[in-house]
Amino acid sequence: MMKRNVAEILKSDAFLQEVHLKGWVRTFRSNRFIAINDGSTINNIQCVIDFENTSEEILKRITTGAAISIKGILAESQGKGQSVEIQVSEIEILGDCNPDEYPIQPKKHSFEFLRENAHLRVRTNTFGAIMRVRSKLSFAVHKYFQENGFNYVNTPIITGSDAEGAGEMFRVTNFEDNKAPVTEDGKIDFSKDFFGKETNLTVSGQLEAETFAMALGKAYTFGPTFRAENSNTTRHLAEFWMIEPEVAFMDLDGNMDLSEDFIKSVLSYALEHCKDDLAFLDQRLTQEEKSKPQAERSDMSLLEKLKFVIDNNFKRVSYTEAIDILRNSKPNKKKKFQYPINEWGVDLQSEHERFLVEKHFKCPVILFDYPADIKAFYMRLNDDGKTVRAMDVLFPGIGEIVGGSQREERYDVLLEKIKAMGIDEKEVWWYLDLRKFGTAVHSGFGLGFERLVQFTTGMGNIRDVIPFPRTPQNAEF
């Protein structure tokens, strides 16, 4: 007897063989047709029972959500939409599901409702598809780096440094509530805390990854990061996963090459290995777009966006050139931008980034050489003294998806920047040491994994591409 999952059985043509299958009931109609899914594919398999020879007790227990075991003969399907079905000879209820209490009934649910039931939402077609795509993308990330000579590094989750300098970090302490010791000037005395200093949850593993790149040549991190930004937008999470490669002896041009090749590789892998799920998500997004006003609809389907990125060379444009393009654009002149572009030095918003990608260049864009004042301290200062060797990769529908830079390898320049930004050099002494002992040009980038999953699946809210979203006032599950 073949014991297979649904994905395998649906591809089989071993008719008249006995099969054994376990899964969950999606639908049960006419007291005869059971649609079963076991999570291996977005597609259900139809199982046909002989209701006349099935006890009334069993029939009552075949409800949506119930876990069941099926044995039967694989047969060519008589219905539409599938090639095979199972003629059931034996059925066992493994786990009952009360239809009066089960919230995931076979009907359309709002994403807000499903977030409130995040422990069950992956049983729906949409979230099953998203999480399978997420899994495949995760594998593709490791596959790419492992096949290209990178070393996987587990950087600390608890850290004493703020890589981004934004200060929006979650504090880690062992002090009891309202019993933290204080210094003479009334400040919390962290020297008496567990780690003997103020510590936080990390916002990035980049600084630590650089230490490995400067010894192993190529390193990458792929782990959880945290940001205490009190934001409830569709683009922000308090807990998210970051992909951060660092490479020694690589300049900004090499960094741009790496980011483009990496992105195209992982998206190509998803297209090849998630065909059914992406076809479903493409259809879902197409239907969603129809409900939007004409002016807000995307010009491309989900699959077209993915192929748009894979098939096009990324256009490389300096920040200064981009500002000139945006300043002279029709949306800016007609005051259509929510954030008008009037002068050099402003931080670009998603609307500006999408205009460059979708309207002006009509291809993915890499912007480089940003103003130093709007970028982090570790980015290499250019000879003009006002820009740094930073780069951002911009995508259709989403704007920035990758941020990176050539790192400042000169000790004196980095020390000066650290002092200018008010960073205590004692907290980053080890980072400065990298510039004292065998310094060299090196570069890297950061890619928020949820942003990548969001782009690949076409979901509008980043909370819907992570299993259990952590956001302000929400740490359920």
BADRENLO-355134 format. One record per atom (N, C-alpha, C): residue in three letters; x, y, z. Coordinates in steps of 0.1 Angstrom, whole numbers, plus 5000, padded with zeros to 4 digits. Layout:
# residues N
ALAXYZ;...
This chain:
# residues 477
MET500849885000;MET500050005000;MET500950135000;MET500650224991;MET501350344990;MET500850445001;LYS501850495010;LYS501450595019;LYS502150725014;ARG501350815008;ARG501850925002;ARG501151055007;ASN501751165004;ASN501051295007;ASN500251334994;VAL499451434996;VAL498551484986;VAL499251524973;ALA500351594975;ALA501151644963;ALA501651524955;GLU502051424961;GLU502551304954;GLU501451234947;ILE500351214954;ILE499251134948;ILE498651204936;LEU498551344937;LEU497951414926;LEU498751404913;LYS500051374915;LYS500951354903;LYS501051214898;SER500451124906;SER500550984903;SER499550934892;ASP499950834885;ASP499050764875;ASP498950614878;ALA499250584891;ALA499250444895;ALA497850394898;PHE496950404888;PHE495550374891;PHE495350224895;LEU494350204903;LEU493950074909;LEU494850024920;GLN495850114924;GLN496650074935;GLN495950134948;GLU496250064959;GLU495650104972;GLU496550214978;VAL495950324983;VAL496750434989;VAL496250455003;HIS497150515011;HIS496850555025;HIS497150705026;LEU496250785031;LEU496450925032;LEU495850975045;LYS496551075051;LYS496051145063;LYS496051295060;GLY495051365065;GLY494951505062;GLY493751565069;TRP493451685066;TRP492351765072;TRP491251785061;VAL490051775066;VAL488851795057;VAL488751945054;ARG488651975041;ARG488452115037;ARG486952135035;THR486352035027;THR484852045025;THR484351895024;PHE483051885027;PHE482351755026;PHE480951785021;ARG480651735009;ARG479451765003;ARG478651634998;SER477351644998;SER476451534994;SER476751405001;ASN477251415013;ASN477551295021;ASN478351195014;ARG479151245004;ARG479951154995;ARG481351204992;PHE481451334989;PHE482751384984;PHE483451464995;ILE484651414998;ILE485551475008;ILE486751545001;ALA486951675003;ALA488151734998;ALA489151735010;ILE490251675008;ILE491351665018;ILE492551735014;ASN493151805024;ASN494451865022;ASN495351835034;ASP496651815031;ASP497551775042;ASP498751875043;GLY498551995035;GLY499552095036;GLY500752085026;SER500851975019;SER501951945010;SER501752024997;THR500552074994;THR500252144982;THR498952224984;ILE498852324976;ILE497652414977;ILE496352334972;ASN496552234964;ASN495452154958;ASN494952044968;ASN493652034968;ASN493051924976;ASN492951804967;ILE492751684974;ILE492351564966;ILE490951524970;GLN490251484960;GLN488851434963;GLN488851294966;CYS488151264977;CYS487951124982;CYS486451094981;VAL486150984975;VAL484750944973;VAL484350834982;ILE483350854991;ILE482950745000;ILE481650684995;ASP481450565000;ASP480150494997;ASP479350525010;PHE478450635009;PHE477750675021;PHE476750575026;GLU476350485017;GLU475350385021;GLU476050275030;ASN477350265029;ASN478050165037;ASN478950235048;THR478650365050;THR479450435060;THR478450475071;SER478850445083;SER477950465095;SER477550615096;GLU476350635102;GLU475850765104;GLU476750845114;GLU477350775123;GLU478250835133;GLU479450895126;ILE480050815117;ILE481250865110;ILE480850985101;LEU479750975094;LEU479351085085;LEU479251215092;LYS478651205105;LYS478451325113;LYS479851395117;ARG480851305118;ARG482151355123;ARG483051405112;ILE482651385099;ILE483351435088;ILE483051585086;THR483751675093;THR483451815092;THR484651895088;THR484452015083;THR485652095080;THR486552115091;GLY487852085089;GLY488852095099;GLY489151965106;ALA488351865105;ALA488651735111;ALA489851665105;ALA490651605113;ALA491751525108;ALA491351375106;ILE491551325094;ILE491051195091;ILE492151105084;SER491950975084;SER492850885077;SER491950815067;ILE492450805055;ILE491750745044;ILE492550635038;LYS491950525035;LYS492550415027;LYS491550385015;GLY492150365004;GLY491250344992;GLY492050314980;ILE491350314968;ILE491950284955;ILE492050414947;LEU493250434942;LEU493450544933;LEU492850524920;ALA491950624916;ALA491250604904;ALA491350734895;GLU491050714882;GLU491050834874;GLU489750914877;SER489851044879;SER488751124883;SER487751144873;GLN486451134877;GLN485351164867;GLN484951304867;GLY485451384877;GLY485151524878;GLY486151614871;LYS485851744871;LYS486651844865;LYS487751894875;GLY488851944870;GLY489852014878;GLY490851924885;GLN490751794883;GLN491751704888;GLN491851574880;SER492951504880;SER493151394872;SER492851264880;VAL493051264893;VAL492851144901;VAL491951174913;GLU491351064919;GLU490651074931;GLU490850944938;ILE490350934950;ILE490450814958;ILE489050754961;GLN488850634957;GLN487650564960;GLN487850494974;VAL487250554984;VAL487450514998;VAL486950375002;SER487850305008;SER487350175013;SER487350175029;GLU488150265035;GLU488250265049;GLU488550415054;ILE487750455063;ILE487950595068;ILE487950595084;GLU488950675089;GLU489050685104;GLU489150825108;ILE488350865118;ILE488451005123;ILE489551015133;LEU490551095130;LEU491751105139;LEU491551215150;GLY490851325145;GLY490651435154;GLY489351505150;ASP488351515159;ASP487151585156;ASP487351735155;CYS486451805148;CYS486451945148;CYS485051995148;ASN484652065159;ASN483252115161;ASN482952225151;PRO482052205142;PRO481852315132;PRO481152435138;ASP480552425150;ASP480052545156;ASP481052635163;GLU482252575165;GLU483352655171;GLU484452685162;TYR484652605152;TYR485852625143;TYR485752745135;PRO486752845136;PRO486552975130;PRO486952975115;ILE487652875110;ILE488152875096;ILE487152795088;GLN485952845086;GLN485052775077;GLN485352805062;PRO484852715053;PRO485152735039;PRO484352855033;LYS484852965036;LYS484253095031;LYS485353195031;LYS485153315026;LYS486153415025;LYS486253485039;HIS487453505044;HIS487653565057;HIS488553695054;SER488353795062;SER489253915061;SER490553885067;PHE491653955062;PHE492953925067;PHE493053965082;GLU492254075086;GLU492254115100;GLU491754005109;PHE490653935104;PHE490153825112;PHE491153705113;LEU491853685102;LEU492753575102;LEU493953605110;ARG494353735112;ARG495453765121;ARG495053735135;GLU493853755138;GLU493353725152;GLU493353575154;ASN493353495144;ASN493453355145;ASN494653295138;ALA495753365141;ALA497053325134;ALA497453185136;HIS496953125147;HIS497352985149;HIS496652885140;LEU495552935133;LEU494852855124;LEU494852905110;ARG495353025107;ARG495153085094;ARG495953015083;VAL497052945087;VAL497852875077;VAL497052755071;ARG495852725077;ARG495052625071;ARG494252675059;THR494252805057;THR493552855045;THR494452845033;ASN493852855021;ASN494652845009;ASN495652955008;THR495253075011;THR496153195009;THR497353175018;PHE497153155031;PHE498253145040;PHE499153015039;GLY498452915035;GLY499252795032;GLY500252815021;ALA499752885010;ALA500552924999;ALA501753015003;ILE501353115011;ILE502453215015;ILE503553145023;MET503153055032;MET504152995041;MET504952895034;ARG504352825024;ARG505252735016;ARG506252815007;VAL505752925002;VAL506653014994;VAL507753065003;ARG507353105015;ARG508353155025;ARG509453045028;SER508952925030;SER509952815033;SER510852795021;LYS510352795009;LYS511252774997;LYS512252894995;LEU511753014998;LEU512653124997;LEU513753115007;SER513453075019;SER514453055030;SER515552965025;PHE515052845020;PHE516052745015;PHE516852805004;ALA516252884995;ALA516952944983;ALA518053044988;VAL517753114999;VAL518753205004;VAL520053125008;HIS519853025017;HIS521052945021;HIS521652875009;LYS520852825000;LYS521452754988;LYS522352854980;TYR521952974978;TYR522753064970;TYR524053094977;PHE524053124990;PHE525253164996;PHE526153044998;GLN525652935001;GLN526452815003;GLN527152774990;GLU526452784979;GLU527052754966;GLU527952854961;ASN528052974967;ASN528953074963;ASN530053114973;GLY530253014982;GLY531453024990;GLY531253105003;PHE530053135007;PHE529853215019;PHE529753125031;ASN530153175043;ASN530053105055;ASN528953165064;TYR528053075068;TYR526853115076;TYR527353145090;VAL526953265095;VAL527353315108;VAL526153345117;ASN526053285129;ASN525053325138;ASN525453435147;THR525053555144;THR525453675151;THR524553695163;PRO524953765174;PRO524253775186;PRO522853845185;ILE521953795192;ILE520653855193;ILE520653965204;ILE521453935215;ILE521654035225;ILE522854115222;THR522854245222;THR523954325218;THR524054455226;GLY525254505227;GLY525454635234;GLY525654745224;SER525554725211;SER525754825201;SER524454845193;ASP524354965187;ASP523254995179;ASP523755015165;ALA523654915156;ALA524254925143;ALA523655035134;GLU522355065136;GLU521755165128;GLU521755305133;GLY522055315146;GLY522155445153;GLY520855515154;ALA519755435153;ALA518355495154;ALA517855495168;GLY518455415177;GLY518055415191;GLY516755345194;GLU516055295184;GLU514755225186;GLU514955075188;MET515455045200;MET515854915204;MET515054865216;PHE514854735217;PHE514254675229;PHE515354645239;ARG515154695251;ARG516154675262;ARG516054535268;VAL517254485271;VAL517354355277;VAL517854375291;THR517154335302;THR517554355315;THR517154245325;ASN517954225335;ASN517554125345;ASN517054195358;PHE516954325358;PHE516454395370;PHE515054365372;GLU514654355385;GLU513254335388;GLU512554465386;ASP511154455385;ASP510354575382;ASP510554675393;ASN510854795389;ASN510954915398;ASN512054895409;LYS512954805406;LYS514054785416;LYS515454805410;ALA515454875399;ALA516754895392;ALA517654985400;PRO518854955403;PRO519755045411;PRO520055165402;VAL520355275409;VAL520655395401;VAL521955455406;THR522655535398;THR523855595401;THR523555725408;GLU524655795412;GLU524455915420;GLU523656025413;ASP523756025399;ASP523056125392;ASP521656075388;GLY521155965394;GLY519855915392;GLY519555835380;LYS520655795372;LYS520455715360;LYS520555565364;ILE519955475356;ILE520055335359;ILE521455285359;ASP521855215369;ASP523255165370;ASP523355025363;PHE523555025350;PHE523654895343;PHE524854815346;SER525854875353;SER526954795357;SER526554685367;LYS525454695373;LYS524954595382;LYS523954495376;ASP523754515363;ASP522754435355;ASP523454305351;PHE522754205346;PHE523254075342;PHE524554085334;PHE524554165324;PHE525754175315;PHE526754275319;GLY526454355329;GLY527354455334;GLY527354585325;LYS526354595316;LYS526254705308;LYS524854715302;GLU524454825295;GLU523154825289;GLU523154745276;THR522154655275;THR522054565263;THR520654575258;ASN520654535245;ASN519354545237;ASN519254425228;LEU518054405223;LEU517854315212;LEU518354375199;THR519054295191;THR519754355179;THR518854405168;VAL519254505161;VAL518554555149;VAL519254505137;SER520454445138;SER521254405127;SER522454325132;GLY522754225124;GLY523954145126;GLY525154185118;GLN525054305111;GLN526054345102;GLN527454365108;LEU527454435119;LEU528754475125;LEU529554345129;GLU528854245135;GLU529554125138;GLU529854045126;ALA528954045116;ALA529253975103;ALA530554025097;GLU530754155098;GLU532054215092;GLU533254145098;THR533254115111;THR534454055117;THR534753915110;PHE533653845106;PHE533853715100;PHE534253735085;ALA533753835079;ALA534153865065;ALA535653895064;MET536153965075;MET537554005075;MET538453895080;ALA537953775081;ALA538753655085;ALA538453545075;LEU537153525071;LEU536853415062;LEU536553455048;GLY536553585045;GLY536353635032;GLY534953665028;LYS534053565030;LYS532653585027;LYS531853525039;ALA530953605044;ALA530053565055;ALA528653615052;TYR527653545058;TYR526353595058;TYR525553565071;THR524653645075;THR523753615086;THR522353605080;PHE521553525087;PHE520153515083;PHE519353485096;GLY518953585103;GLY518353565116;GLY517353665120;PRO516753655132;PRO515853755137;PRO516453885142;THR515753995139;THR516254125143;THR514954195149;PHE515254305157;PHE514154365164;PHE514254515164;ARG513054585162;ARG513154725162;ARG511854785170;ALA512154865180;ALA511054915188;ALA510455045182;GLU510155035170;GLU509555155163;GLU508055145165;ASN507455245171;ASN506055245174;ASN505255285161;SER505255185152;SER504655215139;SER503655105136;ASN502455145131;ASN501355045128;ASN501155045113;THR502155075105;THR501955075090;THR501954925085;THR501654915072;THR501654785066;THR503154735062;ARG504154825065;ARG505454795062;ARG506354765073;HIS505854775086;HIS506654765098;HIS506354645107;LEU507354575112;LEU507254475122;LEU508254505133;ALA507954465146;ALA508854475157;ALA509854365157;GLU509454255151;GLU510354135150;GLU510354085135;PHE511554075129;PHE511654045115;PHE512953975113;TRP513153915101;TRP514353835098;TRP515153915088;MET516453915090;MET517353995081;MET518353895074;ILE518553925061;ILE519653855054;ILE520753955052;GLU521953925056;GLU523054025056;GLU524353955052;PRO524753965039;PRO526053915035;PRO527154025036;GLU528353985040;GLU529454075040;GLU530654015033;VAL531354085025;VAL532454035016;VAL533654125017;ALA534754055020;ALA536054125020;ALA536554145006;PHE537354255004;PHE537954294991;PHE536954314980;MET535754354984;MET534654384974;MET534254534976;ASP534254604965;ASP533754744965;ASP532354764962;LEU531854884961;LEU530354904959;LEU529854844946;ASP530654854936;ASP530254794923;ASP530054644925;GLY530954574931;GLY530754434934;GLY529554404943;ASN529354494952;ASN528154484961;ASN526854484953;MET526754574943;MET525654594935;MET525454464926;ASP526554414921;ASP526554294913;ASP525954174922;LEU526454164934;LEU526054054943;LEU524554064946;SER524054184949;SER522654194953;SER521754164941;GLU522154204929;GLU521254174917;GLU521254024915;ASP522453964915;ASP522553824912;ASP521853734923;PHE521953774935;PHE521253704946;PHE519753714945;ILE519253834943;ILE517753844942;ILE517253764930;LYS517853774919;LYS517353704907;LYS517453554909;SER518453504917;SER518553364919;SER517453314928;VAL517153384939;VAL516153334949;VAL514753344943;LEU514453444935;LEU513153464928;LEU512953354918;SER514053324910;SER513953214900;SER513653084907;TYR514353064918;TYR514052934926;TYR512552924930;ALA512053034935;ALA510653034939;ALA509753014927;LEU510053074916;LEU509153054904;LEU509152904899;GLU510352844901;GLU510452704896;GLU509852604906;HIS509952634919;HIS509552534929;HIS508252564936;CYS507552674932;CYS506352714939;CYS505252744929;LYS505252674918;LYS504352714906;LYS502952714910;ASP502452614917;ASP500952614920;ASP500652724930;ASP501452744940;ASP501152844950;ASP501252984944;LEU502253004936;LEU502353144930;LEU501253164919;ALA500853064912;ALA499653074903;ALA498453114911;PHE498253054922;PHE497053084931;PHE497153224936;LEU498353264941;LEU498553404946;LEU498453504935;ASP498853474923;ASP498753564912;ASP497253584909;GLN496453484909;GLN495053494906;GLN494353574918;ARG494753554930;ARG494253624941;ARG494453774940;LEU495753804937;LEU496153954935;LEU495354014924;THR495153944913;THR494453994901;THR493054034905;GLN492353944913;GLN491053974917;GLN490954094927;GLU492054104935;GLU492054214945;GLU492254344938;GLU493054344927;GLU493354464920;GLU492054524913;LYS491154434909;LYS489954474902;LYS489054554912;SER489154534925;SER488354614934;SER488954754937;LYS490154784932;LYS490754914935;LYS490355014924;PRO490355144927;PRO490155244917;PRO491255224906;GLN490855264894;GLN491655244882;GLN493055304884;ALA493155414890;ALA494455484892;ALA495355414901;GLU494855334910;GLU495655264920;GLU496055124916;ARG495555074905;ARG495754944900;ARG497154924895;SER497754814897;SER499154784892;SER499054744877;ASP500054784870;ASP500154754856;ASP500554614853;MET501054544864;MET501554404862;MET500954314872;SER500754184867;SER500354084876;SER501454044885;LEU501253954895;LEU502253914904;LEU503353834896;LEU503053744888;LEU504053664880;LEU504753764871;GLU504153864865;GLU504853954857;GLU505854034864;LYS505554074877;LYS506454144885;LYS507654064888;LEU507453934891;LEU508653854894;LEU509553834882;LYS508853814870;LYS509653804858;LYS510353934854;PHE509654044857;PHE510154184855;PHE511554194861;VAL511654154874;VAL512854164881;VAL513954064876;ILE513453944873;ILE514453844869;ILE514953864855;ASP514153914846;ASP514553934832;ASP515254064829;ASN515154164837;ASN515654294834;ASN516954324841;ASN517954384835;ASN519154434842;ASN518754554851;PHE519354554863;PHE518954664872;PHE519754784867;LYS518954894866;LYS519555024862;LYS520255084874;ARG521455134872;ARG522255194883;ARG522355344881;VAL521855414891;VAL521655564890;VAL522155624903;SER522855734902;SER523355804914;SER522155874921;TYR522255894933;TYR521255964941;TYR521056104935;THR522156174931;THR522056304926;THR521256304913;GLU521556214904;GLU520756204891;GLU519256174894;ALA519056084904;ALA517656054907;ALA516856174912;ILE517556254920;ILE516856374925;ILE516556474914;ASP517456484904;ASP517156574893;ASP515956514885;ILE515856384883;ILE514756324876;ILE513456344883;LEU513456324896;LEU512256344904;LEU511856494905;ARG512756584907;ARG512456724908;ARG511756774895;ASN512256714884;ASN511656764871;ASN510556674865;SER510056574873;SER509056484869;SER507656554870;LYS506756504862;LYS505356564861;LYS504656554875;PRO504756434882;PRO504056424895;PRO504556534905;ASN505856564904;ASN506456654913;ASN506056804909;LYS506056834896;LYS505656964892;LYS504156994894;LYS503356884893;LYS501956894895;LYS501556874909;LYS502556864918;LYS502256844932;LYS501456714935;LYS501756614928;LYS501056484930;LYS501756394940;PHE503056424943;PHE503756354953;PHE503356394967;GLN503156304976;GLN502756344990;GLN503956414996;TYR505156374992;TYR506356444997;TYR507156504985;PRO506856634983;PRO507556694971;PRO509056694972;ILE509656684960;ILE511156694960;ILE511556834956;ASN512156904965;ASN512557044962;ASN514057064963;GLU514756984970;GLU516257004972;GLU516956874973;TRP518256884970;TRP519156774972;TRP519356744987;GLY519456614991;GLY519756585005;GLY518556525012;VAL517356525006;VAL516256465013;VAL516256315011;ASP515656245021;ASP515456105021;ASP514356065012;LEU514555975002;LEU513455934993;LEU512455855000;GLN511155874996;GLN510055795001;GLN509655684990;SER508755594995;SER508355484986;SER507755534973;GLU507055644973;GLU506355694961;GLU507455744951;HIS508555794956;HIS509655844947;HIS510355724941;GLU510655624949;GLU511355504945;GLU510555424934;ARG509155414937;ARG508355344927;ARG508255414914;PHE508255554915;PHE508155634902;PHE509355604894;LEU510555594900;LEU511755574892;LEU511755434886;VAL511255334893;VAL511155194888;VAL510055174878;GLU508855214881;GLU507655174874;GLU507355274862;LYS507755404864;LYS507355504854;LYS508555554845;HIS509655584852;HIS510755644845;HIS511655544838;PHE512255454846;PHE513255354840;PHE512555224835;LYS511455194841;LYS510755074838;LYS511554944839;CYS512354944850;CYS513154824854;CYS513554844868;PRO514054744875;PRO514554754888;PRO515754854888;VAL515854934899;VAL516855044899;VAL517755024912;ILE519055054910;ILE519955064922;ILE520455204923;LEU520055274933;LEU520555404936;LEU521755394944;PHE522755484942;PHE524055484949;PHE524555624952;ASP525555634961;ASP526155754965;ASP525155854971;TYR524655814982;TYR523655894990;TYR524356004998;PRO523556105002;PRO524156205011;PRO524556135025;ALA525656175030;ALA526156115042;ALA525256145054;ASP524556255054;ASP523756295065;ASP522556205068;ILE522156135057;ILE520956045059;ILE521355895059;LYS522555865061;LYS523055725061;LYS523855695073;ALA524055565076;ALA524655525088;ALA526155555089;PHE526755555101;PHE528155595103;PHE529155505096;TYR528855385094;TYR529855285089;TYR529955285074;MET529255375067;MET529355375052;MET530555465047;ARG531255415037;ARG532455485033;ARG532255625027;LEU532955715032;LEU532855855028;LEU533455875014;ASN532755935005;ASN533355964992;ASN534356084993;ASP535056104982;ASP536056214982;ASP535456344982;ASP534156354978;ASP533456484979;ASP533156534993;GLY533256445003;GLY533056475016;GLY531556485020;LYS530656475011;LYS529256485014;LYS528356365011;THR528956275003;THR528156155000;THR528956035004;VAL528255915006;VAL528855795010;VAL528555684999;ARG529355575000;ARG529255464990;ARG528055374995;ALA526855424995;ALA525655354998;ALA524955314986;MET524155214987;MET523255174976;MET521955114981;ASP520855144974;ASP519555084977;ASP519055014964;VAL518454894965;VAL517854834953;VAL516354864954;LEU515754914943;LEU514354944943;LEU513554854934;PHE512354814939;PHE511554714932;PHE510154784928;PRO509454724918;PRO508154774915;PRO507154734926;GLY506254824929;GLY505154794939;GLY505654804954;ILE506954814956;ILE507354804970;ILE508454904973;GLY509154964963;GLY510155054966;GLY511454984971;GLU512155044981;GLU513354984986;GLU513154844991;ILE514054754987;ILE514054614992;ILE515354574997;VAL516454644993;VAL517754614998;VAL518454745001;GLY519254745012;GLY520054865015;GLY521454815018;GLY522454875013;GLY523854825015;GLY524854935013;SER526154905014;SER527155005012;SER528554935012;GLN529455015007;GLN530854985009;GLN531155035023;ARG531754955032;ARG531954995046;ARG533255085047;GLU533255175056;GLU534355265058;GLU535555185064;GLU536655165056;GLU537755085061;GLU538855165067;ARG538755295066;ARG539855385071;ARG539655415086;TYR540555385094;TYR540455395109;TYR540155545112;ASP540955635108;ASP540855775112;ASP539455835107;VAL539055795095;VAL537755855090;VAL536655795098;LEU536655665101;LEU535555605108;LEU535455655122;LEU536655675129;LEU536655725142;LEU536055865143;GLU536455945133;GLU535856085132;GLU534356085131;LYS533855995122;LYS532455985120;LYS531655935133;ILE532355835140;ILE531755785152;ILE531655905163;LYS532655985164;LYS532656095173;LYS531556195169;ALA531456225156;ALA530556325151;ALA529056285154;MET528856155154;MET527456105156;MET527156075171;GLY528156105179;GLY527856095194;GLY527955945199;ILE528555865191;ILE528655725195;ILE529855705204;ASP529755635215;ASP530855605224;ASP531755505218;GLU532955555215;GLU533955465208;GLU534355345217;LYS534155355230;LYS534355235239;LYS533455125236;GLU532255155231;GLU531255055228;GLU531554985215;VAL532355045206;VAL532554985193;VAL534154965191;TRP534854955202;TRP536254935201;TRP536754825192;TRP535954715193;TRP536254595185;TRP536054615170;TYR535054705167;TYR534754735153;TYR535854825147;LEU536354915156;LEU537454995151;LEU538754915149;ASP538854805158;ASP540054715156;ASP540154655142;LEU539054635136;LEU539054575123;LEU539854665113;ARG539754805116;ARG540454895108;ARG541954915112;LYS542354865123;LYS543654875127;LYS544554755123;PHE543854635122;PHE544654515120;PHE544254445107;GLY544954485096;GLY544754425083;GLY543454475076;THR543254605077;THR542054655071;THR542054645056;ALA540854635050;ALA540754625035;ALA539354675031;VAL539254705019;VAL537954735013;VAL536954615015;HIS535754645020;HIS534754545021;HIS533354605021;SER532454525017;SER531054575014;SER530054465018;GLY528754505020;GLY527654415023;GLY526354485021;PHE525254415023;PHE523954465023;PHE523054395032;GLY521854455034;GLY520854395043;GLY519554385035;LEU518854275036;LEU517554255029;LEU516654195039;GLY515554275042;GLY514554225051;GLY513754105045;PHE513853985051;PHE513353865045;PHE511753885043;GLU511053945052;GLU509653955051;GLU509354055039;ARG510154155037;ARG509954235025;ARG510054155012;LEU511054065012;LEU511253975000;LEU510053884999;VAL509553825010;VAL508353735009;VAL507153815005;GLN507053935009;GLN505854015006;GLN505854044991;PHE507054074985;PHE507154104971;PHE506753974963;THR507353864967;THR507153734960;THR505753694960;THR505053714971;THR503653664972;THR502553764969;GLY502953894967;GLY502053994964;GLY501154044975;MET501454014987;MET500654054999;MET500854205002;GLY499854265005;GLY499854415008;GLY500354455022;ASN500254355031;ASN500554385045;ASN501654295050;ILE502754345055;ILE503854265059;ILE503554175071;ARG502454205078;ARG502054115089;ARG501453985084;ASP501153975071;ASP500653855065;ASP501653765059;VAL502953795060;VAL503953705055;VAL504953655065;ILE504553675078;ILE505353615089;ILE504353535097;PRO504853415102;PRO503853335109;PRO503053405121;PHE503753475130;PHE503153535141;PHE503653675142;PRO503053775136;PRO503553915136;PRO503553975150;ARG504654045152;ARG504854125164;ARG504854275161;THR503854345166;THR503554485163;THR503154555175;PRO503154685175;PRO502754765188;PRO501454705193;GLN501354685206;GLN500254635213;GLN499754495209;ASN500754415203;ASN500354285198;ASN501554185199;ALA501454095209;ALA502353985210;ALA501653855213;GLU500553845206;GLU499653725208;GLU500353605202;PHE500053485207;PHE500453355202;PHE501953325205;
